[in-house]
């Protein structure tokens, strides 16, 4: 103790650490408490700022999703469509069952979705899938429609049956998702040039919403009707006529060659005079040159669309005699190994 009347001595805090003893005076403790208090206040501020930042980030992510355009199915048509949307400055989200095409588009600036559910969390969803089964598995039976944003519109570019189109329309309506059928006319180079002819059917207000996007990927939008299956029927009939033209060209080229006429000159003559137009010109050249790879549209897909036409005709009690002939031609071409070739290969069923 100090002399009487003096304050009691302040006890220093002795801290023993390994091999060292620290003596902390009262002033050190008071300073340390103040320092810790300041740290806590700063930490509380940081936590508050982080909470606000997380809210802002979620808001920004939601805005991005609401303006995003998804492309699902990155095959021969899906890839150029996604690329053209990217070139036009859109925020494009892509998803594909295999990684390669999605990686390619991600390198070009697209955002790659980790899952189908993430991809459909977009304002507009384009899908370019192969057939009825692929569309049903991906959208109708998967439960993914329940995970879309409010007001999402699904634009189905696939050539599907009228029955599947009706089923898809009903399933989308049940979940409050807009549905537009929009199959296209045009081979891959046409898609790459953004010059597709788009056959659109569905609620006209929905088509109005996606028309600016159609203007990016196509040269003209043909509004077929208010029921989605109407667009699919028109596309099926168009492909039916192309198949008929390919068969007729194959027969004519076969006979011309049999009499010694040069097939390439023959096709050029016909397409410059009697039969001008892209179908006779493009498929006539493929047949004359026997050039069936790379396939713009495979024989497998051609047969699928032919069967869709025959099924639709059967539903309306209408016979398609040429269609029955074509069924046998397609079946034989596939049996001969031409399933993955361009469907112009059916011309090889004629003697050359």
C-alpha positions as CSV (number, residue, x, y, z in Angstrom):
1,X,0.0,0.0,0.0
2,X,1.1,3.6,-0.5
3,X,1.1,6.3,2.2
4,X,-2.2,6.9,3.9
5,X,-4.7,8.9,1.9
6,X,-3.3,7.8,-1.4
7,X,-5.3,5.8,-4.0
8,X,-4.8,2.1,-4.0
9,X,-2.3,0.9,-6.5
10,X,-3.7,-0.3,-9.8
11,X,-3.0,-3.9,-10.4
12,X,-1.3,-4.6,-13.7
13,X,-2.4,-7.6,-15.7
14,X,0.3,-10.2,-16.1
15,X,0.0,-12.3,-19.2
16,X,2.2,-15.3,-19.5
17,X,2.9,-16.6,-23.0
18,X,5.4,-19.2,-24.0
19,X,8.9,-18.1,-22.9
20,X,7.7,-14.5,-22.5
21,X,5.8,-12.5,-19.8
22,X,3.8,-9.5,-20.8
23,X,2.8,-6.9,-18.3
24,X,-0.3,-4.9,-19.4
25,X,-1.0,-1.7,-17.4
26,X,-4.4,-0.3,-16.8
27,X,-4.0,2.2,-19.6
28,X,-3.2,-0.6,-22.0
29,X,-6.4,-2.4,-21.0
30,X,-8.5,0.7,-21.4
31,X,-7.0,1.4,-24.8
32,X,-7.5,-2.3,-25.8
33,X,-11.2,-2.2,-24.8
34,X,-11.7,1.0,-26.9
35,X,-10.0,-0.6,-29.8
36,X,-12.2,-3.7,-29.6
37,X,-15.3,-1.6,-29.3
38,X,-14.3,0.3,-32.5
39,X,-13.7,-3.0,-34.3
40,X,-17.1,-4.3,-33.3
41,X,-18.8,-1.1,-34.6
42,X,-16.9,-1.4,-37.9
43,X,-17.8,-5.0,-38.1
44,X,-21.5,-4.2,-37.5
45,X,-21.3,-1.6,-40.3
46,X,-19.7,-4.2,-42.6
47,X,-22.4,-6.7,-41.9
48,X,-25.1,-4.1,-42.6
49,X,-23.3,-3.1,-45.9
50,X,-23.0,-6.8,-46.9
51,X,-26.7,-7.4,-46.2
52,X,-27.6,-4.4,-48.4
53,X,-25.1,-5.6,-51.1
54,X,-26.7,-9.1,-51.1
55,X,-30.1,-7.5,-51.6
56,X,-28.8,-5.4,-54.4
57,X,-27.1,-8.3,-56.0
58,X,-30.3,-10.4,-55.9
59,X,-32.2,-7.5,-57.4
60,X,-29.6,-7.1,-60.2
61,X,-29.6,-10.9,-60.9
62,X,-33.4,-10.8,-61.0
63,X,-33.4,-7.9,-63.5
64,X,-30.8,-9.7,-65.6
65,X,-33.0,-12.9,-65.6
66,X,-36.0,-10.8,-66.6
67,X,-34.2,-9.5,-69.6
68,X,-32.4,-12.7,-70.5
69,X,-33.2,-14.7,-73.6
70,X,-32.6,-18.5,-73.2
71,X,-31.8,-20.8,-76.1
72,X,-32.3,-24.5,-75.2
73,X,-31.1,-27.1,-77.7
74,X,-28.0,-26.1,-79.5
75,X,-28.1,-28.3,-82.5
76,X,-27.7,-27.2,-86.2
77,X,-30.4,-24.5,-85.8
78,X,-30.1,-23.6,-82.2
79,X,-26.5,-22.5,-82.4
80,X,-26.9,-19.9,-85.2
81,X,-30.0,-18.6,-83.6
82,X,-28.2,-18.1,-80.3
83,X,-25.3,-16.4,-82.1
84,X,-27.5,-14.0,-83.9
85,X,-29.2,-13.0,-80.7
86,X,-25.8,-12.4,-79.1
87,X,-24.7,-10.3,-82.1
88,X,-27.8,-8.2,-81.7
89,X,-26.7,-7.4,-78.1
90,X,-29.1,-9.6,-76.2
91,X,-28.2,-11.3,-72.9
92,X,-28.3,-14.9,-74.0
93,X,-28.4,-17.9,-71.7
94,X,-27.8,-21.3,-73.2
95,X,-28.4,-24.9,-72.2
96,X,-27.8,-28.1,-74.0
97,X,-27.7,-31.7,-72.9
98,X,-24.1,-32.1,-74.1
99,X,-21.4,-29.7,-73.1
100,X,-19.6,-28.9,-76.4
101,X,-22.1,-26.5,-78.1
102,X,-22.8,-24.6,-74.8
103,X,-19.0,-24.2,-74.2
104,X,-18.7,-22.8,-77.8
105,X,-21.4,-20.2,-77.2
106,X,-20.1,-19.3,-73.8
107,X,-16.8,-18.4,-75.4
108,X,-18.7,-16.1,-77.7
109,X,-20.3,-14.3,-74.8
110,X,-23.4,-16.3,-73.8
111,X,-24.1,-17.2,-70.2
112,X,-24.1,-21.0,-69.7
113,X,-26.9,-22.2,-67.4
114,X,-25.9,-24.9,-65.0
115,X,-29.3,-26.6,-65.3
116,X,-32.5,-26.5,-67.4
117,X,-34.3,-24.9,-64.4
118,X,-31.8,-22.1,-64.4
119,X,-32.1,-21.6,-68.1
120,X,-35.9,-21.3,-68.1
121,X,-35.7,-18.6,-65.4
122,X,-35.6,-16.1,-68.3
123,X,-38.1,-13.7,-69.9
124,X,-38.2,-15.5,-73.2
125,X,-37.1,-19.1,-73.8
126,X,-36.4,-20.4,-77.3
127,X,-36.1,-24.1,-77.8
128,X,-34.9,-25.9,-80.8
129,X,-35.4,-29.6,-80.0
130,X,-35.6,-32.6,-82.3
131,X,-39.1,-34.1,-82.0
132,X,-42.2,-34.6,-79.9
133,X,-40.4,-36.8,-77.4
134,X,-37.6,-34.3,-76.7
135,X,-40.1,-31.4,-76.2
136,X,-42.3,-33.5,-73.9
137,X,-39.4,-34.7,-71.8
138,X,-37.8,-31.3,-71.6
139,X,-40.8,-29.1,-70.9
140,X,-44.0,-31.0,-70.2
141,X,-43.0,-34.0,-68.1
142,X,-39.9,-32.5,-66.3
143,X,-41.8,-30.1,-64.0
144,X,-39.6,-27.3,-65.2
145,X,-42.6,-25.1,-66.2
146,X,-43.3,-24.5,-62.5
147,X,-39.8,-22.9,-62.1
148,X,-40.2,-20.1,-64.8
149,X,-40.6,-16.4,-64.1
150,X,-44.0,-14.7,-64.1
151,X,-44.7,-13.7,-67.7
152,X,-42.2,-16.0,-69.4
153,X,-42.9,-16.9,-73.0
154,X,-41.7,-20.1,-74.5
155,X,-41.1,-20.1,-78.3
156,X,-41.0,-23.6,-79.6
157,X,-39.1,-23.8,-82.9
158,X,-39.4,-27.5,-83.2
159,X,-41.4,-29.3,-85.9
160,X,-43.8,-31.3,-83.7
161,X,-47.2,-33.0,-84.2
162,X,-50.4,-31.1,-83.8
163,X,-51.3,-33.3,-80.9
164,X,-48.1,-32.4,-79.1
165,X,-48.6,-28.7,-79.8
166,X,-52.1,-28.9,-78.2
167,X,-50.7,-30.7,-75.2
168,X,-47.8,-28.3,-74.8
169,X,-50.2,-25.3,-75.1
170,X,-52.4,-26.7,-72.3
171,X,-49.4,-27.5,-70.0
172,X,-48.0,-24.0,-70.4
173,X,-51.3,-22.4,-69.7
174,X,-51.7,-24.4,-66.5
175,X,-48.5,-22.9,-65.2
176,X,-49.1,-19.3,-66.5
177,X,-46.4,-19.6,-69.2
178,X,-47.0,-18.1,-72.6
179,X,-46.5,-20.6,-75.5
180,X,-45.8,-19.7,-79.2
181,X,-45.2,-22.3,-81.9
182,X,-42.6,-21.0,-84.3
183,X,-41.2,-23.6,-86.6
184,X,-39.0,-22.2,-89.4
185,X,-38.3,-22.7,-93.1
186,X,-34.6,-22.4,-94.0
187,X,-31.5,-24.5,-93.9
188,X,-28.4,-23.8,-91.7
189,X,-26.8,-21.1,-93.9
190,X,-30.2,-19.3,-93.9
191,X,-30.3,-19.5,-90.1
192,X,-26.7,-18.2,-89.9
193,X,-27.7,-15.2,-92.1
194,X,-30.6,-14.4,-89.8
195,X,-33.0,-14.9,-92.8
196,X,-35.3,-17.6,-91.6
197,X,-39.0,-17.6,-92.5
198,X,-40.8,-18.0,-89.2
199,X,-44.2,-19.6,-89.0
200,X,-45.8,-18.2,-85.8
201,X,-49.0,-19.3,-84.1
202,X,-50.4,-18.6,-80.7
203,X,-51.9,-15.7,-78.8
204,X,-51.2,-12.6,-80.8
205,X,-50.1,-10.5,-77.8
206,X,-47.4,-13.1,-77.1
207,X,-46.2,-13.0,-80.7
208,X,-46.1,-9.2,-80.5
209,X,-43.8,-9.5,-77.5
210,X,-41.3,-11.7,-79.2
211,X,-41.5,-10.1,-82.6
212,X,-38.4,-8.0,-82.1
213,X,-36.5,-11.2,-81.5
214,X,-38.0,-12.8,-84.6
215,X,-36.7,-9.8,-86.5
216,X,-33.2,-10.7,-85.4
217,X,-33.3,-14.4,-86.5
218,X,-35.6,-14.2,-89.5
219,X,-36.4,-12.2,-92.6
220,X,-40.2,-12.6,-92.3
221,X,-42.7,-13.7,-89.7
222,X,-45.8,-15.4,-91.0
223,X,-48.6,-15.2,-88.5
224,X,-50.5,-18.4,-89.2
225,X,-53.2,-18.4,-86.5
226,X,-54.1,-18.2,-82.8
227,X,-53.7,-22.0,-82.2
228,X,-50.1,-23.2,-81.9
229,X,-50.8,-26.4,-83.8
230,X,-51.6,-24.4,-86.9
231,X,-48.0,-23.4,-87.4
232,X,-46.8,-26.9,-86.9
233,X,-49.3,-28.2,-89.6
234,X,-48.1,-25.7,-92.1
235,X,-44.4,-26.6,-91.4
236,X,-45.2,-30.3,-91.7
237,X,-46.9,-29.7,-95.1
238,X,-44.0,-27.6,-96.3
239,X,-41.6,-30.4,-95.5
240,X,-43.9,-32.9,-97.2
241,X,-43.8,-30.9,-100.4
242,X,-40.0,-30.6,-100.1
243,X,-39.7,-34.4,-99.8
244,X,-42.0,-34.8,-102.8
245,X,-39.8,-32.3,-104.8
246,X,-36.6,-34.3,-103.8
247,X,-38.2,-37.5,-105.0
248,X,-39.2,-35.9,-108.3
249,X,-35.8,-34.4,-108.8
250,X,-34.2,-37.8,-108.1
251,X,-36.4,-39.5,-110.7
252,X,-35.7,-36.8,-113.3
253,X,-31.9,-36.7,-112.7
254,X,-31.8,-40.5,-112.9
255,X,-33.5,-40.6,-116.3
256,X,-31.4,-37.6,-117.6
257,X,-28.2,-39.3,-116.6
258,X,-29.4,-42.6,-118.2
259,X,-29.7,-40.9,-121.5
260,X,-26.3,-39.2,-121.2
261,X,-27.4,-35.7,-120.3
262,X,-25.1,-33.9,-117.9
263,X,-27.0,-33.8,-114.6
264,X,-25.6,-30.5,-113.3
265,X,-26.5,-28.7,-116.5
266,X,-29.9,-30.3,-116.4
267,X,-30.6,-29.0,-112.9
268,X,-29.3,-25.5,-113.8
269,X,-31.6,-25.4,-116.8
270,X,-34.7,-26.4,-114.9
271,X,-34.0,-24.1,-111.9
272,X,-33.3,-21.2,-114.2
273,X,-36.5,-21.7,-116.3
274,X,-39.4,-23.9,-115.3
275,X,-38.7,-24.4,-111.6
276,X,-36.9,-21.3,-110.1
277,X,-36.6,-21.2,-106.3
278,X,-34.5,-22.3,-103.5
279,X,-35.9,-25.9,-103.0
280,X,-35.3,-27.1,-106.6
281,X,-32.0,-25.2,-106.8
282,X,-30.4,-26.3,-103.6
283,X,-31.6,-29.9,-103.6
284,X,-31.1,-30.3,-107.3
285,X,-27.5,-29.3,-106.9
286,X,-27.0,-31.8,-104.0
287,X,-28.5,-34.6,-106.1
288,X,-26.6,-33.8,-109.2
289,X,-23.3,-33.6,-107.3
290,X,-24.3,-36.5,-105.0
291,X,-23.3,-34.4,-102.0
292,X,-25.1,-35.5,-98.9
293,X,-22.6,-34.4,-96.2
294,X,-22.7,-32.3,-94.1
295,X,-26.4,-32.8,-93.6
296,X,-28.5,-29.7,-93.4
297,X,-31.5,-31.9,-92.5
298,X,-31.1,-35.6,-92.0
299,X,-33.0,-38.4,-93.5
300,X,-34.1,-39.5,-90.0
301,X,-35.7,-36.1,-89.4
302,X,-37.2,-36.1,-92.9
303,X,-38.9,-39.5,-92.2
304,X,-40.1,-38.1,-88.9
305,X,-41.8,-35.2,-90.6
306,X,-43.2,-37.4,-93.3
307,X,-44.9,-39.5,-90.7
308,X,-46.3,-36.4,-89.0
309,X,-47.9,-35.4,-92.3
310,X,-49.4,-38.9,-92.8
311,X,-50.7,-39.0,-89.2
312,X,-52.3,-35.5,-89.6
313,X,-53.9,-36.7,-92.9
314,X,-55.2,-39.8,-91.2
315,X,-56.7,-37.7,-88.4
316,X,-58.7,-35.8,-91.1
317,X,-59.6,-38.9,-93.2
318,X,-57.4,-37.6,-96.1
319,X,-55.2,-39.9,-98.2
320,X,-51.7,-38.8,-99.3
321,X,-50.8,-41.4,-102.0
322,X,-47.4,-39.8,-102.7
323,X,-46.8,-39.8,-98.9
324,X,-47.2,-43.6,-98.9
325,X,-44.7,-43.9,-101.7
326,X,-42.3,-41.6,-99.8
327,X,-42.6,-43.7,-96.6
328,X,-41.1,-46.7,-98.5
329,X,-38.4,-44.6,-100.1
330,X,-37.3,-43.1,-96.7
331,X,-37.4,-46.5,-95.0
332,X,-35.1,-48.0,-97.7
333,X,-32.7,-45.0,-97.6
334,X,-32.3,-45.4,-93.9
335,X,-31.9,-49.2,-94.2
336,X,-29.1,-48.5,-96.7
337,X,-27.3,-46.4,-94.2
338,X,-28.3,-42.9,-95.2
339,X,-30.1,-41.9,-92.0
340,X,-27.5,-39.4,-91.0
341,X,-27.1,-38.0,-94.5
342,X,-28.9,-35.0,-95.9
343,X,-32.4,-36.2,-96.8
344,X,-31.6,-35.4,-100.4
345,X,-30.0,-38.9,-100.3
346,X,-33.4,-40.5,-100.9
347,X,-32.7,-39.6,-104.6
348,X,-30.1,-42.5,-104.5
349,X,-32.9,-44.9,-104.4
350,X,-33.2,-44.3,-108.2
351,X,-30.7,-46.0,-110.5
352,X,-27.8,-43.7,-111.3
